[in-house]
Amino acid sequence: MENKFRDFIARYRDRVSDLEKKKHLAYFNAAVTGKKRYYTLYTKLEIDHTRFLRSDGSYRYVAGMQKPGTLNDPALGRQAKVLYHIYKAHQLPGDLQEAIIELETQVANKFSLFRAEVDGRRLTDNQVEKILETSSDPAVVEKTWKASKMAGGLVAQDVRRLVDMRNQAARQLGYANYHNMSLWLSELDPGMIDALFDQLDALTARGFRQVKGRMDRFLSEKFGIAISALRPWHYQDRFFQEAPRINDLDLDKYYDGQDLVALTARYFKGIGMPVDDLIENSDLFEKPGKNQHAFCIHIDRYGDVRVLCNIKPNRKWMNTMLHEYGHAVYEKYYGTKLPFVLREPAHIFVTEAVAMFFGRLASDPRWMSAMGIISSAVACKMAPQAIKNMQIEQLVFSRWAQVMYRFEQSMYADPQQDLNRLWWSLVKKYQDLDPPGDLSYPHWASKIHIATAPCYYHNYLLGELLASQFYACIDTTLPDGMPLKKGGYTHSPAMGAFFCDKVFAQGTRYHWSEMIRRATGSDLDPGFYARQFAV
């Protein structure tokens, strides 16, 4: 029986490896160029992939492998579990599944081509964010913020249709709704996630209120308006997912003129994980029609990993480069003998944790000094404020993640409710922002993740928790240099070896909870994050 299952896995590998490679190449080319022909090709290939996975016979066969005692080889048992979740997610009527894929691709294309228009000028996302960050003119920031939200009007009805179709699919598979299904099929217990988010809400609420009060006073003075008149466009970010700068510490000026690509390559080489080959295949600067966000994609599961960015020389894009290449090294350095089915991260939030661990370095003066961006004297001077700013950034992000998680959870539970009012009620509760006067516009739909990466955002906050746990583990066990608290981030092969050996090489060989225990010595624990940031 085990030999028969090995033969099944080999046939799966041969077919899926070919489909994935072609599909991922088409998606990457579509995102880089914005050309419809690549989106059309991607849609066709994605449909071909789903048709293969829709096989009822294969699903029933893999389901049969779940019975206790059927497979004695642990590696085979784990592959059977992974394949079971993959096949189950595709046991849907073909017309429904293909309609979802086609509509998702159309929406992704709309986002790729969208540019905010202000006074007849088309702005990139980078330009929008620069205006929001730097302008002190209330009329300018309001106009720019509202222009950036026009994407929501373009896609809102499509997203509502997608929600209905995704829910229909989930119910046919026996789940209450798509949000619920997404958690279960990714090996997360919805009750556990709800409890964790409630716990994080309690841990961060008091600190956030204090920080938000300081922000409000600063922004009130900056714009010359009363605190009660502050609205979302005053907070220097389209979604208030990043903290506004409310002090004199400006890290952007130190990155101005820096070669972020060279810094990224030099850093990862210094910890024993060179990425020059990955950079060569990536697309890192702005282009007309190009997706304005950032992502990492593994084309073939065997090392062809590519990153899309839209780099500008500032702290945010340094963070993004380190973040995306954190994803990239995870997938480049899978164990050489790891089976095809297990050549994926232990969980989505685990690869997010790795990416966040590295992305945080861009805001740390100790890392900046070690990389030659600033002097050690400047690093010592700015370190206390920079550490405080990192705490503020995490508090702001954690509250934003609450909005996203709870909005999607409620939206999929009741798609017919007034989603505009739901959105602003959650923004008020968790971010303490007063809504704009008009609640009839679908501002929520301008967040691309809701349309094209549904029910994903909890993975970012889980990733932040685990990144802090990785930090604490490495800081107490690093054998070849100074601890992280003293700046021992760079030229540390031991830190690279920790990730390569204990995290990357394992792929999805173990359930995420077991992998975390093996790597860090303890279960996933929000206490590490709370001690680092929620104080």
FIKOLLUM-17580 format. One record per residue (C-alpha): x, y, z; residue in three letters. Coordinates in pm, whole numbers, padded with zeros to 5 digits, always signed. Layout:
REM residues N
XYZALA ...
END
This chain:
REM residues 535
+00000+00000+00000MET +00284+00243+00081GLU +00454+00166-00252ASN +00127+00231-00431LYS +00096+00563-00255PHE +00455+00652-00351ARG +00359+00588-00714ASP +00056+00815-00671PHE +00279+01091-00528ILE +00521+01056-00820ALA +00239+01100-01074ARG +00112+01399-00876TYR +00460+01555-00868ARG +00515+01512-01242ASP +00185+01675-01336ARG +00170+01949-01074VAL +00532+02058-01108SER +00472+02130-01477ASP +00143+02310-01413LEU +00281+02518-01126GLU +00589+02629-01317LYS +00390+02752-01616LYS +00121+02911-01398LYS +00365+03094-01172HIS +00564+03226-01468LEU +00244+03359-01625ALA +00142+03528-01299TYR +00483+03687-01251PHE +00486+03819-01608ASN +00131+03950-01565ALA +00224+04134-01246ALA +00538+04283-01399VAL +00377+04403-01723THR +00005+04441-01648GLY -00062+04289-01991LYS -00394+04116-02032LYS -00250+03829-02236ARG -00047+03712-01938TYR -00350+03735-01709TYR -00548+03535-01965THR -00275+03271-01981LEU -00256+03258-01604TYR -00633+03206-01582THR -00617+02917-01828LYS -00330+02750-01643LEU -00496+02798-01304GLU -00811+02635-01440ILE -00606+02345-01578ASP -00451+02304-01233HIS -00786+02303-01055THR -00931+02056-01303ARG -00649+01817-01223PHE -00707+01856-00849LEU -01083+01820-00890ARG -01042+01447-00954SER -01293+01275-00725ASP -01107+00946-00749GLY -00779+01098-00635SER -00952+01281-00351TYR -01123+00966-00224ARG -00794+00777-00251TYR -00602+01040-00052VAL -00886+01059+00201ALA -00851+00687+00251GLY -00486+00735+00340MET -00597+00933+00649GLN -00720+00623+00830LYS -00500+00534+01130PRO -00252+00255+01058GLY -00274+00293+00681THR +00070+00451+00644LEU +00347+00372+00888ASN +00610+00595+00725ASP +00578+00940+00895PRO +00695+01124+00582ALA +00430+00950+00373LEU +00169+01021+00639GLY +00253+01389+00634ARG +00236+01400+00254GLN -00103+01231+00268ALA -00230+01497+00510LYS -00100+01783+00295VAL -00249+01633-00021LEU -00582+01571+00152TYR -00622+01942+00230HIS -00520+02038-00125ILE -00761+01797-00294TYR -01048+01874-00057LYS -01034+02245-00136ALA -01096+02164-00503HIS -01392+01928-00477GLN -01629+02181-00632LEU -01841+02209-00944PRO -01612+02308-01227GLY -01819+02603-01342ASP -01816+02760-00993LEU -01445+02710-00938GLN -01352+02843-01280GLU -01581+03145-01242ALA -01402+03232-00918ILE -01060+03207-01084ILE -01164+03420-01381GLU -01314+03693-01163LEU -01016+03695-00924GLU -00784+03744-01221THR -00995+04028-01360GLN -00987+04205-01023VAL -00610+04158-00993ALA -00570+04316-01336ASN -00783+04615-01234LYS -00565+04673-00928PHE -00250+04642-01137SER -00362+04910-01380LEU -00518+05146-01126PHE -00346+05477-01053ARG -00489+05748-00828ALA -00569+06070-01014GLU -00527+06408-00843VAL -00582+06731-01037ASP -00537+06545-01365GLY -00212+06379-01255ARG -00187+06001-01229ARG +00001+05897-00915LEU +00176+05573-00829THR +00125+05426-00482ASP +00474+05547-00392ASN +00378+05902-00488GLN +00051+05881-00293VAL +00235+05764+00017GLU +00498+06037-00017LYS +00229+06306-00025ILE +00046+06160+00274LEU +00371+06136+00471GLU +00511+06479+00396THR +00232+06726+00319SER +00097+06949+00594SER -00185+07084+00377ASP -00517+06933+00498PRO -00681+06980+00158ALA -00397+06807-00029VAL -00384+06499+00194VAL -00763+06464+00191GLU -00778+06486-00187LYS -00490+06241-00230THR -00626+05989+00021TRP -00970+05993-00140LYS -00819+05950-00486ALA -00631+05641-00367SER -00962+05491-00252LYS -01116+05506-00599MET -00986+05155-00653ALA -01257+05042-00412GLY -01533+05169-00637GLY -01383+04988-00935LEU -01383+04646-00770VAL -01641+04650-00489ALA -01917+04473-00681GLN -01669+04216-00812ASP -01546+04150-00458VAL -01903+04107-00333ARG -01961+03852-00609ARG -01640+03675-00511LEU -01750+03660-00147VAL -02081+03500-00248ASP -01909+03248-00477MET -01642+03162-00221ARG -01910+03107+00043ASN -02107+02887-00195GLN -01793+02681-00252ALA -01725+02651+00121ALA -02078+02537+00200ARG -02056+02268-00067GLN -01749+02137+00113LEU -01930+02133+00447GLY -01805+02455+00606TYR -02009+02744+00746ALA -01842+02996+00517ASN -01523+03065+00327TYR -01344+03231+00619HIS -01408+02929+00839ASN -01296+02692+00564MET -00976+02887+00499SER -00866+02846+00859LEU -00947+02477+00887TRP -00785+02383+00555LEU -00466+02566+00658SER -00453+02366+00984GLU -00570+02651+01206LEU -00851+02616+01459ASP -01089+02917+01423PRO -01159+02912+01796GLY -00788+02925+01874MET -00735+03219+01636ILE -01031+03409+01781ASP -00898+03359+02134ALA -00550+03467+02029LEU -00678+03784+01864PHE -00885+03862+02175ASP -00574+03814+02386GLN -00369+04042+02160LEU -00644+04302+02169ASP -00623+04307+02547ALA -00242+04317+02543LEU -00217+04610+02302THR -00525+04825+02375ALA -00380+05034+02660ARG -00044+05097+02495GLY -00212+05185+02167PHE -00444+05438+02331ARG -00144+05612+02485GLN +00045+05620+02155VAL -00263+05728+01962LYS -00307+06023+02199GLY +00047+06142+02121ARG -00016+06100+01749MET -00337+06299+01765ASP -00168+06589+01945ARG +00120+06592+01697PHE -00105+06573+01389LEU -00341+06835+01526SER -00049+07078+01549GLU +00094+06972+01213LYS -00228+07044+01024PHE -00348+07328+01242GLY -00681+07164+01321ILE -00858+07043+01633ALA -00805+06680+01739ILE -01176+06622+01687SER -01132+06721+01320ALA -00867+06454+01248LEU -00972+06201+00985ARG -00803+05894+00829PRO -00617+06098+00564TRP -00422+06282+00833HIS -00240+05970+00957TYR +00024+05952+00679GLN -00087+05613+00547ASP -00377+05500+00332ARG -00499+05253+00595PHE -00316+05361+00913PHE -00141+05027+00901GLN +00193+05200+00952GLU +00265+05451+01226ALA +00294+05819+01133PRO +00624+05982+01215ARG +00565+06195+01522ILE +00923+06279+01621ASN +01245+06403+01467ASP +01387+06059+01394LEU +01380+06030+01015ASP +01536+05705+00898LEU +01444+05776+00536ASP +01722+06032+00500LYS +01982+05767+00578TYR +01853+05542+00302TYR +01836+05822+00046ASP +02104+05745-00212GLY +02162+05392-00081GLN +02157+05092-00316ASP +01889+04879-00147LEU +01950+04585-00381VAL +02321+04576-00298ALA +02250+04608+00074LEU +02006+04316+00058THR +02254+04097-00131ALA +02540+04185+00104ARG +02336+04120+00416TYR +02208+03776+00322PHE +02552+03672+00198LYS +02691+03773+00537GLY +02465+03529+00720ILE +02543+03246+00480GLY +02242+03270+00250MET +02347+03440-00077PRO +02060+03565-00294VAL +02239+03700-00602ASP +02073+03440-00826ASP +01730+03529-00688LEU +01791+03901-00744ILE +01894+03832-01101GLU +01552+03683-01179ASN +01350+03943-00986SER +01185+04269-01096ASP +01248+04541-00839LEU +01169+04887-00978PHE +00859+05075-01094GLU +00720+05029-01446LYS +00398+05141-01617PRO +00122+04884-01569GLY +00322+04690-01310LYS +00169+04564-00987ASN +00251+04837-00734GLN +00282+04609-00433HIS +00546+04351-00346ALA +00554+03974-00334PHE +00775+03669-00355CYS +00688+03375-00578ILE +00850+03033-00604HIS +00823+02925-00966ILE +00919+02559-00941ASP +00973+02456-00572ARG +01339+02389-00655TYR +01502+02731-00626GLY +01363+02955-00902ASP +01239+03215-00653VAL +01151+03567-00771ARG +01061+03892-00600VAL +00853+04180-00729LEU +00910+04521-00569CYS +00881+04889-00663ASN +01187+05020-00482ILE +01244+05375-00368LYS +01545+05457-00145PRO +01367+05480+00190ASN +01318+05280+00508ARG +00989+05128+00399LYS +01137+04974+00085TRP +01446+04857+00272MET +01206+04679+00507ASN +01018+04538+00209THR +01332+04412+00038MET +01452+04235+00352LEU +01099+04103+00407HIS +01052+03963+00057GLU +01398+03810+00044TYR +01323+03658+00384GLY +01043+03473+00206HIS +01283+03396-00077ALA +01562+03241+00130VAL +01305+03025+00311TYR +01211+02863-00018GLU +01558+02861-00171LYS +01704+02666+00119TYR +01463+02376+00152TYR +01639+02051+00239GLY +01780+01887-00073THR +01611+01554+00004LYS +01273+01705+00091LEU +00993+01547-00119PRO +00811+01767-00371PHE +00485+01767-00173VAL +00665+01893+00138LEU +00865+02165-00039ARG +00655+02445+00106GLU +00677+02647+00429PRO +00551+02484+00748ALA +00267+02734+00734HIS +00197+03065+00562ILE +00241+03250+00890PHE +00578+03081+00948VAL +00719+03222+00624THR +00566+03557+00722GLU +00749+03531+01054ALA +01082+03480+00880VAL +01012+03772+00645ALA +00913+03997+00935MET +01218+03901+01137PHE +01440+04030+00857PHE +01218+04322+00759GLY +01237+04469+01109ARG +01612+04519+01067LEU +01557+04819+00839ALA +01438+05020+01140SER +01718+04911+01375ASP +02016+05152+01401PRO +02241+04867+01517ARG +02183+04686+01188TRP +02216+05010+00992MET +02551+05074+01158SER +02678+04722+01096ALA +02583+04761+00728MET +02770+05093+00701GLY +02457+05301+00645ILE +02524+05512+00956ILE +02814+05548+01199SER +02819+05373+01533SER +02799+05711+01706ALA +02481+05801+01518VAL +02340+05456+01590ALA +02399+05493+01965CYS +02238+05835+01966LYS +01923+05732+01782MET +01883+05377+01925ALA +01649+05459+02218PRO +01404+05652+01998GLN +01429+05397+01716ALA +01342+05113+01954ILE +01047+05314+02082LYS +00937+05379+01723ASN +00950+05006+01649MET +00720+04946+01944GLN +00482+05210+01811ILE +00491+05056+01463GLU +00399+04716+01603GLN +00116+04856+01814LEU -00028+05035+01512VAL +00005+04730+01291PHE -00148+04495+01547SER -00459+04713+01569ARG -00484+04729+01190TRP -00458+04349+01168ALA -00753+04326+01410GLN -00961+04532+01166VAL -00873+04311+00870MET -00926+03981+01050TYR -01259+04076+01204ARG -01388+04250+00891PHE -01336+03945+00672GLU -01468+03712+00941GLN -01789+03916+00968SER -01817+03978+00594MET -01811+03608+00509TYR -02048+03528+00796ALA -02302+03785+00669ASP -02222+03923+00322PRO -02556+04105+00298GLN -02486+04344+00584GLN -02377+04703+00527ASP -02007+04640+00470LEU -01923+05010+00459ASN -02060+05062+00811ARG -01901+04738+00929LEU -01562+04860+00803TRP -01578+05196+00978TRP -01716+05053+01301SER -01413+04823+01322LEU -01173+05102+01224VAL -01318+05311+01505LYS -01304+05028+01759LYS -00951+04905+01694TYR -00775+05205+01536GLN -00974+05485+01701ASP -01020+05670+01369LEU -01329+05875+01294ASP -01479+05794+00953PRO -01516+06038+00666PRO -01858+06199+00638GLY -01981+05977+00353ASP -02027+05613+00459LEU -02180+05508+00127SER -01844+05456-00046TYR -01677+05110-00030PRO -01342+05218+00115HIS -01285+04861+00236TRP -01265+04733-00121ALA -00955+04944-00192SER -00751+04702+00020LYS -00619+04457-00238ILE -00586+04167+00008HIS -00963+04149+00057ILE -01006+04080-00313ALA -00700+03879-00416THR -00558+03733-00092ALA -00876+03661+00105PRO -00869+03556+00469CYS -00494+03594+00487TYR -00427+03884+00720TYR -00427+03684+01044HIS -00109+03523+00912ASN +00072+03856+00929TYR -00005+03905+01297LEU +00074+03541+01377LEU +00396+03598+01185GLY +00484+03895+01405GLU +00433+03678+01714LEU +00661+03407+01582LEU +00921+03660+01461ALA +00954+03779+01821SER +00982+03419+01937GLN +01258+03356+01681PHE +01432+03672+01804TYR +01422+03558+02167ALA +01542+03209+02080CYS +01835+03328+01869ILE +01928+03600+02115ASP +01977+03348+02393THR +02144+03070+02192THR +02358+03238+01923LEU +02699+03072+01957PRO +02919+03276+01723ASP +02881+03641+01810GLY +02710+03912+02010MET +02343+03869+02093PRO +02087+04049+01881LEU +02024+04303+02158LYS +02384+04419+02103LYS +02356+04424+01726GLY +02470+04073+01638GLY +02260+04058+01321TYR +02524+04073+01053THR +02803+03838+00948HIS +02643+03567+01159SER +02655+03228+00987PRO +02513+03074+01305ALA +02195+03277+01273MET +02167+03175+00909GLY +02226+02813+01010ALA +01950+02835+01270PHE +01698+02932+01005PHE +01833+02700+00736CYS +01856+02391+00955ASP +01567+02430+01197LYS +01312+02608+00979VAL +01379+02615+00605PHE +01515+02264+00554ALA +01208+02110+00716GLN +00959+02249+00464GLY +00619+02128+00574THR +00751+01798+00707ARG +00587+01872+01043TYR +00265+02039+01147HIS +00345+02405+01211TRP +00305+02368+01589SER +00557+02084+01604GLU +00802+02269+01381MET +00790+02572+01614ILE +00849+02353+01920ARG +01143+02182+01751ARG +01297+02511+01634ALA +01245+02731+01940THR +01190+02489+02226GLY +00838+02610+02307SER +00487+02640+02162ASP +00379+02955+01980LEU +00362+03210+02262ASP +00237+03570+02223PRO +00427+03657+02540GLY +00749+03705+02341PHE +00578+03966+02122TYR +00413+04134+02420ALA +00741+04164+02608ARG +00915+04307+02301GLN +00651+04554+02185PHE +00339+04581+02404ALA +00513+04740+02701VAL 
END
